[in-house]
C-alpha cells in the first residue's frame, strides 16, 4: 500500500495517517484507521509489534522521520510526554507543514508545555484525551476529547470520527487533559460506589447482575440530580428543596450499619459522611448536596 493519499481517498476523507507508538491503544487506533480505509503508516520502538497491522495493510516505517514524512497527520500515543519529546524532538523539522495530534496521557500543565514546544518549532499541534480502553476505539458513542488549535481539529475532524466521537472543548490547550483526569475521578468514584453496594447486597446471596440492572436505572435518576446541582454550582446557590445535607448525613448511617453488619469495608461511605459533616459545620446543613463543592474547593 502506498503511504501517499490519492485524490479519490482525499475526496472521501480517507487521508493518510501516521501512528507513533503501538502499545495497546496505538494498535487500536491504527486498526480503526485501517478498517475505515485510511492509508496508515506506523512506527514503534519494537517494530515486531507492527506485524499484525502490516498484515492488515499498514506500512511499517523504518524510522521516525520516515513515519512523519509519510502522512499529513501524525497521531502520537506513546507512554508519556517525555517519551513524546524523545521520539519526535530529533525529527521535529519534518513535522513542519503537518499536523501533530497528541493522545498521550498527561497533566494539563504538560499539555500547555507541549503546545509551547510545538509552537516554537512551527508545528500545528492539538492535544487530546481518549475516554475509553482499547476495545472501545472505533465506537461512535466513545468520546475523544480535544482542546487547543481549532484549525487542526477542523482540518482532521472526519478522520477523528473514525476513532470515536470527537469533542472539541475549547481553545485552552489543557482542557482535554483537565477533563480527562476529572472524568477518570468520576469513573473511579462511581465504580467504587457500585462495588461497595454490590458487596453489601451480594452478602445476602443476591447476584451482582441482578443488583446492577437496578443500579443502572438508579444512575439515570442520579444524572437528574447532577444536572440540577450543576446549575446550583454555577450560581453559587444551593437550595435544599430536594434533600438537605443534614438529611443525607442521617441516611448514610443506614448504609454504614448495613455494610458493617455484613462485613463490608466502610472506608468509602465514611469518607462521604465526613465531607457531609464538614459541609454542615460550614453552614450548609440546610443546603443541597451540591453545596459539598464548597468544602471540596477549600484547600
ABEGO torsion letter per residue (X at the ends): XBABBBAAAAAAGBBBBBBBEABAAAAAAAAAAAAAGBBBBBBBABAAAAAAAAAAGBBBBABAAAAAAABABBBBBBABAAAAAAAAAAAAAAABGBBBBBABBBBAAAAAAAAAAAAAAGBBBBBBBBBBBAAABGBAABBBBBBEBAAAAAAAAAAAAAAEBBBBAEABAAAAAAAAAAAAAAAAAAAAAAAAAAAAAAAAGBBAAAAAAAAAAAAAAAAAAAAAAAAAAAAGBBBBAABBAAAAAAAAAAAAAAAAAAGBBAAAAAAAAAAAAAAAAAGAAABBAAAAAAAAABX
